[in-house]
């Protein structure tokens, strides 16, 4: 069951770049983030009511700042990045969130990195250089978009580490609720300034249904599935979605949007995947060992 949920989550989050790209043709980036978070928020609220989870808590500047790094700020930057960047590149760059999370964990908790993790950082560094050079020499890519996506992944990494440090006692559903709520409020103010009449546009099927998928399913349902995976399979298992998102975003970008897939980009793509493998090498080896033990136990019982 968990494996099926993991695949579904990768499809939902990996396709988010495609839906964002399509909606940007009709909506301002600020309006897009507002409605994306609003639809996601409306999806999560019934779960809070059904599970009788209280959302009461002190709202401090620290809390608002950390939660803003989860959606309000990075999703806005993703929208602006996709104005000049392919969804395939954005999906691959999104994987750097795991690398930034690791770097910030070392800096904040002063953890000594393993050799495999150092190799992972070097591979990730070379991948950034290759993707950045690709954007310099291609009219389809944008160096500014690359920098925005790096900033996005830095936000994700900061949100993960700071949430773990300061708000670990809060329910994941509460964290998801406030992450989306704060994004709705902040981007709602901006939307009223840049595109005040946009509310009348979302009733159009070409806008409403993609927003429903992006906001309600990709963001709202995505949060619920992710928290289910974390609670049943552990945080490590939930984080494996990072491996699958690039494949989904690249595949959809090439097949649906006819985006190019150059040899240089392929090298950067492979380096990112290798970086993720080395980043989680110890975990992967542990999972392999546990599976071998379970197979041995089942063979002993059968004999």
N, C-alpha and C positions, 0 to 999 in steps of 0.2 A: 504493500500500500504506500509506504513512504517513497519508494522509487517512482511510482506513478505520480505522486504529488510533486516530487522533485522535477520531473519532466514537465508537468503542467506549469509549475512556477517558472521554469526557464523559458517556456513558451510565452507566458504572460509578460515577464520582465524583458525578455529579449525582443518581443514585438513592440515594446513601448516606444522604441526609437522610430519604428516605422510609422506608428499612429501619430507621434509627435510631429514627424516630418510632414505628413499629409495635412494635419490640422493647421500647421504654420502657414499654409497657403491661404487660409481664410481667417485666422485669428492672430492677434498680437501675442507675442510670447508671454506677456504678463497675464493677459486674459486666459490664455491656454492653461497656465499653471494654476490660476484661480479655479477654473472649472474642473480641472483634473483633480485637484485636492478636494473640492466640494463634493464631487461624485464619489470619491474614495471615502470621504467622511460619512456620507449618507449610507454607504455600504457597511461601515464598521459599527455604527451606532446600534443597529439591531442586535449584534453580537454582544455588545456591552449590556444591553437591557436583558437579553436572554440569560447571560451568565451572571447577572446581578453584580457587575463590577463597578465599584464607586470610582468616579473621576475627580473627587474632591482632593485637592492638594494645594499647598502654597505656590503661587506663581511668582517666581523670582526672576531677576534679570539673567542669572546664570542658567536657569531652566529654559527660559525663552531662547537664549542664545544657542544653547546646545541643541534644542529641538529644531531651531531654524536651520541648522546644518544638515538636518535629515531630509528636508524637502523644500522649504521656502526658498533658500538660496541656491542649492545645487540644481533643482529642477528648472529654475529660471535661467541659470547659466547653460543648462543642456539645451533649452529651447533656443537661446541665442546662438549657441554653437552649431545647431543643426540648420541654421539659416545659411551657413557657408561650409558645412561639413557633411559627408555621407553618413548614413546610418550605420554602415558596416564599420567605419573607422570609429564612430562614437561608441559602438558596442564593444569593440576591442579595447578602447581607451578606458571604458568603464571598469575593466578588470583591474586597473591600477589601484582601485580602492583597497584591495587586499594588501598591496605592497605598502601603501601609505599607512594603513592600519598597523602593519608590522613595524614600520619605522617609528611611528608615534608611540607604540607600546614599548619599544626599546628605550626611547628618550624619556618617557614619563615614568615607566616602572624600572628602568635601568636593568633590563634583561640582557644577558649575554647572548648574542645571536649564534646559531649553529652554522657550520660550514655550508650546508645546503641552503640555508636562508641567505647567506652572503652571496652565493652563486645566483640565487633568485633575484636579488637586488641588482646585480650586475647585468643579468639578462634583461630585466625590466628597463634598466637605464639605456641599454643598447636599442631596445625596442622603441623607446621614446625618440631617440635620435633618428632612427630609420623612418618612423612615421612622420616626424617633423620635417625631415629632408624630403620625403615624398610630397608633403603639402607645399613645400617651397617650389618644387619643380613641376607641379601639376596645377592646371587651371581649375580643376574640380575640387581641390582641397584647400584648406585655409590654415596657416600657422596660428592665427588668432583663435580659430576653432579648436585646434590642438591644445593651446594654452588654457582655454576655457574648460575643456574636458579634464585636463590635469587638475584644475582648480576644483572641479566637481568631485573628482575622486578624493582630493584632499579633504573636502567637506565631509564626504562619507566616512573617511577614515577617522577624522576628528570626532564626528558624531558617535561612532562606535566606541572609541576609546573613552571619551568623556562621559558617555552614558553609562558605560560599564563601571567607571570610577565613582561617579556621583549619584547615579539614579538606578543602581542595580536592583534596589528593593521594589521598584515599581513594576506593575504588570505590563507585559509587552503590549497588550491591547490598549492600556492607558497611554503608553509611550506613542503608539501608533495614532491614537486619537488626538493627542496634543500636537504631534508632529504635523498632522494634516490641518488641524484647527488653526494653528499659528500661521501656516502657509496660506490658508484661506484669508485670514485677517490681513496679513501683510500685503499679499498680492491683490486682495480685493480693493484696498486703498489705491494702489497703483492703477488697477483696471478702471476705476471710476475717473481717473485723470486722463489716461491715454485712449480709452475706448469705452466711454460711458454708455453708448447704445448697443453694446455687444449682446446684452441679454436677449434682445429680440432675434438675434441671429442663430442662437443655439437650438431653436426649434426646427431648424432646417435639418432634414435627415442626414445630409452629407456631413453635418457637424455633430449632431446629437449622438448618433450611433457610434462613431469613432470615439467621442468623448466618454460614452458609456463604457466602451471596452477599455480605453486608456485609464479612466478614472475609477469607475466602479469595479472592473475586473482586474486590470493590471495593478492598480494601486491598492484599492480596498481589499479585494479578494486575495491579492498577492501578499499583503501583510498577514492575513489570517492563515494562509497556507504556510508561509514562512515560520510563523510562530508555532504552528502545529508541528512542523518538522523539527524545530528547535526543542520543543517540549518532549517529543517522542523519540527523536533520533539524536538529539544533542546539537549544540551550536556548530560543531565541526561538520556534521552531516548537512546542516542547513546551509553552511557556507559553500558547499560543493556546487551550488547553483552558479557561482562565479565562473566555473569552468564551462558551463553550458550556454550562458548568455551570449558570448561572442559568436558561437556557432549559429545561433538562432538569428541574431542581428545581421550577420554577414550573409547568411542564406536568404533572408527576406529582402535585404538590400539589393542583392544581385538579381534575384528572381522577380521581385515585384517592382522595384524601382529602376532596374537595369543599370545598377551602379557598377563601375569598373572594378576588376579584381586583378591588380597588377602584380608582377613578380616581386617588386619591392615591398608592397603591402603584405604579400604572402609571407615574406621573411619576418616582417614585424609581427604578424599574426602568430606565427609559429614560436617566435621568441617569447611573446606574452604567455602563451599556453605552457611553454617549458618553464617559464618563471613561476607560474602558478603551481606546477607540479613540484618543483624544488621547494617552494614556499611551504607546501603541505607534505613534504616527503616523509617526515617522521609519522605523521598521522596516517598516511596511506599505507606505510609499512605495518603500523599497528593494526589497522583494519584487516590487512592481508593475513597477518598472524592470527588474529581472532577468528577469521573465516576458516583457516586451516585447522585450528583447534576444534571448531565446531564440526568440521567434516570428520576429523579423527574420532570425536566422541560419538557421532552418528554411526560411523563404521563399527566402532566397538560395541554399540548397542545392538546393531543388526547381526553381528557375529555371535 
